[in-house]
């Protein structure tokens, strides 16, 4: 197989500080809600193991929900422009 040679070198993209910290914000949000769920269960049942289980399940559920909501959003203008630049496969060489 032959390697495709890029016709134009791609410029390097450096994300902004906000873009780099965005995943940390989402994990922190999921952690806060998980601690809240764990505290609610702990204060109602007085069972530490059950509170830990609910906190762990709450963390996973919130993290997955936030990730799916983030994927469902419309792409930004930068993403749309970047996708226009992608090379299309040749009709004869596509397998």
C-alpha positions, 0 to 999 in steps of 0.5 A: 500500500502506498502512503498518501502524500499531503499536498498542503502542510497543515498549520499547527493548531494550539487550543486555547486555555479554555479548550484545554480546561474544558474536560477538567470542568466536566469531570469536576462537575460530575464529581460534585454531583456524585458527592452530593448523591453520596451525601444524600444517601449517607444522611438517609441510610447511615450506610457508608458502603451504600453511599459510596456505591451511589456516589460512584454510580452517580459520577459515571452516570453524570459523566456519560450524560454530560459527554453525550450532551456535548456530542449532540451539539452543533459544530462550531464554525471552526469545525465546519471550516476544518471539515471542508479542507479534508481530502476526499477519497478518489472514486477509483481507489476507494476500497 
